Amino acid sequence: MRLALPMPAMGESIREGLLVRWVKKEGSAVSEKEPIVELETEKAVSEYESPFEGKLVQLLVSEGQKVPIGTPLAVFEISEEKAKKYLSLGIGMKYDGKATTAQEPAVSASSSVTAKVTPSTLEDFSSLRLPPLLRKIIEENNLSLAEVQAIPTSSGRLTKEDLLRYLEAGPKKASSDKEIITPSPIRLRIAENMSLSKSRIPHAGASVEVDLTELEEWRQSHKESFKKKMGSSLGHLPFVILAAVQALQKFPVFNGSFKEEGEKKWLEVYKSYNIAFALSTPQGLFVPVVRQAEKISFLDLTQRIEELKKKGQEGKFAVSDLTGATFTVNNPGALGGVRSNQIISYPQTAIIAIGKLVARPWVIDGKITIRQIAFLDLSFDHRAADGNEAIQFLEEVRKNLEKFDLSTTGI
């Protein structure tokens, strides 16, 4: 029996993906859980494993095509017994010889001002053995063979990241006084989410200052022993996450989501504290999630953060690493930022950020001394909470940081 494999739903907010590369070719035997195709969504680039055991007999979507969820990607020849089993489990669909036509690759902004490359011109690139996705980007941006050959590569072979990096930093076209940058799918998704958040959520903000002198002195004195024990550096992020989780347990309104359905409005408050943190990677900005942060120790938290950072650097996030967050922590202070105006990650109700520690004159018991001070900035959904609750929540985070129980770190 022939079954079609549809484009999988790789997250509740994802509506389509880009088929980057077929790992398996037509005529290949395929086993269950064997990688068959590389897909890119706005959240991650990942290899998709086959749910079938059989033979891949027909590819319905070419590399470089943008594919809506549910679109048949390929056809498999499967034994009658196994096919019935798959269908009973809701895996795959019967193939009747007709496939939904996938969308062509998205046309970038540059194509509206740049002439198309002719087929004869594209023949010049045959010696470079470029995949269809790269050829499409080159075509849309009207790059010459000489330009492509001069693009610096990170691995000796031209990748999509190399090409997009060149386009973002490349020289302006001689025929125009403006530069057209082709956003990556990730950048487009960030733009969509930020616009959605600002249009749907009435943002409000609050700030407090936190004295991290004792915590910083302890961190500096223990960073070498921590590195020997855990193999990574000890930053402020785990302290802020745990301080925020403790505060959220007292102010659960900030660990929720304000819902609207017609005239009906309500607030969902979550019992698990799934904390996301902003992470810059070579592929763009991601917000990976530490699940049930209230149940893990300090050392386990730091290990989980490092695992997610490594996945981000290697571009190996799973969809589960990037979904299900209930609250977000940002650390612009690690980049030198002192204050920041955060946009809430829709549909959460709040996001907190810690700024850079700055040595400042500080009054304690009527005397001026030098202390390590940072700002805590909170953006929150004004439908879910008022300024009074926001300040109380921030004050609780501040107290948790200033009186952090260092005996619980395990260092």
N, C-alpha and C positions, 0 to 999 in steps of 0.2 A: 504494500500500500504506500501511496505517496502522501507525505505530510509536508506542510509549509511551516517554516519557522518565522514567526512574526517579530518585528522590532520590539524588544522587551521594554517594559516600563521600569526605568532605572531610578525612580524617585517620584514622589507624589506630585511635585511641581514641574516635572520634566515632560514636555510634549513631543519632542523630537530629538534626534541625534544624528551625528555625522558618521557614515561608514568610512572609516579611515583605511582599513586594509583587511583583505581576506587572508586569514592564516592558512585555511584549507582551500584547495582548488576543486573544481568540478571533477568528479570521478574518484575523489578520495574516500577511503573508508574512515568512518568517524566513530569514536567511542563516547559514551556518556562522560561528561565533565572534562572533555578534551577541548582546549581553546580552538575556536573556529573563526572568529572574526574580532577585529579591534574596532571598538565604537568610541566616539567622543561625544559627550554631552556637555552642557554648560557647567556641570559639577565635576567631571572627571574624565580621564581617558583610561579605558580598561579593556582587557581581553574578555570576550563573552564565551562561556563554556557551553558546549553542546548539551542539550537535554536529551538528545536522541542517541541511539546506537543504530548505525546503518550506513548508507552510502549517500554522499552529497552528489546529487545528479544535476542540479541546475542552480546557478546563481541568478537571482532576480534583480539585484541591486548592485551597481558598479561602485568601485572605490571612488570616494570623493562626493558621493551623493548624500543629500540631506533627507532623512527618513522620518516621517511621522510615526508615533507609537502605533503598533498594530499592523504596519505595512509588512507583507511577506518579504523576507530577505532571501531565502533560498529554499530549495525543494530537496527532500530526502526520500530515498527508497528504503522502506523499513518493513521488516517481517510483519505479517498480518497480526500475529499474537502480540508483539511489542507495540505495534501501532494502536491496537485497541486499548492496551494498557495506558499509553500516553494520553490518548483522547479522553479516557475515563478520568484521568487526573487533571484534565484541563490543560495539557501540554501540547502545543502545536495546533494545527488545523488541517482538515482534509484539503487537498489541493486538486482543484478541478480544471487546471490548465489556464486559469485566469488570475492574474496578480494585479493588485492595486499598484498604479504607477507611482513611483517615488518622485519626490520633488527633485529638480535639478539643484546642484550646489548653489548656495546663496550667492547672489551677486553683490560684491562689495561696493562701498561708496565710491571707490576709485573708478569703477567701470562706467559711471555716468559722465566722467569727464575725460576718459582715456579711450582711445580707439582700440578695437579688438585686434588681437594678433591673427594674422591670416594663417590658414593651414600650411602654406608653404614656409612661413616663418617658423611655425612650431616644429617642422621637420628638422630644423637646425639643432633641436634639443634631444634628438634621438640617441646621440652618443652618450648623453648623461644618464640615461636609463631612469628617468624621473617617474615616480608614481603619479596616477591621475590627479590626485589632490593638489600636488605641487604644481603640476602643469596648469591646472585651472587657476591657481593663485597667480602664477607667472603671466598667464593670458590676461587675467583681469587687470593686472598692473602694468601691462605692456613692457615687460622687462626684456632686454636684449640678451643674446647668448653671452656676450662679454660681461654684462652686469651679473648674470647668474653665476658664471664661472668665478667672478671676483668676490662673491659673498663668503665671508669667513664662516667656517663650520666648527662645531663643537666636538665632532667625533670623526672627522675626515670624510663624512658623507652628509650631503645637504639634507636637513630635516625641515619639517614645517616650522619648528621653533626658530631655526636659523633664518629662514626666509621671512617670517613675520617680524623678527627682531631687526632685520635689515630694512624692511619696509617702514618700520616705525622710526628708525633712526636715520634713514637714507636721505640723500639730497633732494631738494625740491625739484620738481620738473621745470625744465627751462621754459615751457610754454605757459606756466602759471606762477602766480606769486603766492600760492598757498600749497600746503602739503596735505595730501590725503592719506590718512592712516587707516589701514584695514583692521578693525577690532577683531580680536580672537573670539571664539564662541564663549569663552569664560568671561571676557570683558563685557560682552553683550549681555550675558546673564546677570552680571553684577549691576549693570546699568538698569536692566529691567527690574531687578529686585529693589534697588534703591528708589527708583521712580514709584514703584508700587507702594513701598513703605511710606514715602513722604506724601503720597496722594491719599492713602487710606488711614494713616495713623497721625492724629494730632500730637506732634512731638512737644515735649516740655523738658526742661533741663534743671539740674541742681548740681552743686559742687561743694566739697569740703576739702580742707587741707589735713593731711595725715603726717604725723611725726614718726618716721621710720628709722630714727637714729639707732635705737637698740637692736632692732631687727637687722639693720645694715651692718652694724659692727659684728653681730653674730654670723651673718652670712659671709662676710669677708674672712673671718677667722676659721670658718668651716668649709670654705669652698674647695680647698685642696683635698681634704679627707672625703668630701662628697664626691669629687671627681674620681678619686681612687676607687671608691665603693660603687659608684653608679656609671662611671665612664662618660659623664657629661657635666656641663657647667650648671651651677645652681643660680637661677635667676629669680625674679620677683613673682613670676606668673603663678606658680603653685600656691604661694602664700595668699595671693589675691583671690584665686579660685576658692580655696578653702574658707577664707574669711567671708567671701560672698555667699557661699553655700550656707554657712552658719547663720548669716543675716537673712537669707531667703527663707529659712525655716521659721523665722519669727515674722517675716513679712512676705508670705507666700503669694501675694497679689502680683509680685514682680517675677514670679516663676509660672506665668500663665499666658493666656492668649485671649484677647477680647474678640468675641464672635458677633457677627451680624448676619441675619437671614430675613430679609424683608423688614417688617416692623419688629421682629424679635431680636433682642440683644442680650448677650450673657457673657460671663467671664469664666473661662475654663482655667482651673488651677491644677497644676500637675504635682504628683506626689514623688516622682523621680526628678532628680536635679541633674539634667543632662547639659553640661556646660560647654559651650563652643568658645573657641578662641581664634582670633584673627591670625593668619599665617601667610606670609609672603613666600612664594615659591617661584621657580623658573617658569612655571606655566601660568602664573598669575596669583591673585589673592584667593585663598580658600579659608573656610571657617570650619575646621574639623571639630569633632564632638567627643568629649570625655563623658561617657555614660555613667549614670548613678554615682556621681562624684561624692555623694554623701556617705557612700559605703566603703570607700577605698582609703588606704593609709596615705600619708604624705609621700613615702618612697614609691608606692605603687602609682600615685598620681604623677610624680615626676617621670617615672618610667613610661607611663602611657603617653604623656606629652611628647617625650623624645621619640617614641615609636611613630606617632602621628607626624612629627616634623620630618622624620626620615622618609616616610611614605610620600610626603609632600615634595621633598627634594627629588625623589626618584620618580614622581608622577605615577604612583601606584595606589592612590586612594581607591577604596571600595565605596560604593554609594552609601553603605551603612556608616562609613566614617564621617559622612558629611550631612546626614539627615537626623531629624529627631531632637534638635537642640531646643531647650526651654529657656535659656538665658545665655548671654554672650559677655565675655570678658575681652577687653582689648588692652594692649600694652604698648601704646605709642612712645612711652618713656624709653623703651629699649632702643628706639631710633633717634632719641633726642628730643621728642616732643614734650613740651611742658604742659600745655592744655590742648583739649581737643573737643570738637563738637561731633558727637556720634550720631549715626543714623541707625535706628533700630532694625534688626533683621526680622522682617515680616515672616510670620505673624506674632512674634514674641512681644512682650510688653516692656522690655527694658534691656539696656546695654550699659556696662560700666567700663571706664577706662582709667588706667593709672598713668600719670605723667612721669617725667624724668625727676629723679631725686636731685634737689638743689640745696647746697649749703646756704642757710639763711639765718639772719639774726632772729632769735625766738625768745619770748619772755616766759620764764618758769619761776614761780614763786617770787615775782617782782624783780628778777634779775635777768639781764640779757645774756644769752649764750648762743653758740652756733649749733644748729641742728640740721639734720637731713630731712627736708620737707618735700612732699609731693602732693599734687592735686588728684583727687578722685572726682571724676566727672561722670554724671549719670544722665542718660536720655531715657525718658519713659513715656508710655502711652497715657495721655491725660484723661482718656476715657476710663482707664482702669484704676488710676490713682491720682491723688492731688499732691501738691508740693509738700504738705505736712508729712505725708507718708514717705515721700521720696527723701526728705531730709533725715527723717528718723532711720530709714533704711541705710542711708550713707553713713550716718553717725554710728550705726551698729557695725558696718564694715570697717570704719575707722578704728573703733575700739577693738575689734577682733584682730586687726593688724598690729596696733600699738601694744596689745597685751597677748600677742600670739604665744601659745604654749609650745615653746621650742622643744620641750621634752618629748613631744609627740612626733617629732620629725624622724626619729630612729637613726640620727647621725651622731 
